[in-house]
Amino acid sequence: MNSKITLTVNGAPVSAEVEPRMHLADFLRERLRLTSIHLGCEHGVCGACTIFIDGAPARSCIALAASLDGADIRTLEGMKDDPLMLQIKESFHQEHGLQCGFCTPGMLISSWDLLRREGNVDEAQIRRDMSGNLCRCTGYQGIVRSIRAVAETLPVKTDEDTW
């Protein structure tokens, strides 16, 4: 039996009926045509489908749409005017942080989350925090350089900071 859900997707209300086993990634791609969500492993391991659910990064391939009634969903499309995301995208371009582009949306979302939470982070923290996003092409050097270049423009975050 289908479930009726109402979500906020990139700031807009969306209501739909979904099958109980439909993954959020499939709903966003197939029903809403939000194609920045890439399906790689479909097991929540590769990070290509990373989005924000209620403000937290999440793998949309393992989230069931029917269980998210009332959730606030934000995809890369919903961040097109975000100043930090624009800076990250430019840095990925300048520092050669992308190649085939398949992992890029998940890398961008995860980078934004890391930089927003932590500010000016070092290479070790970038590598640690980005380890849940897999890339088959770049060898990660350009990705790490891209994130580090943006991090250097941000203040070092302290425990007292709230952004």
Order of alpha helices (4+ residues) and beta strands (2+ residues): beta-beta-beta-beta-beta-alpha-alpha-alpha-alpha
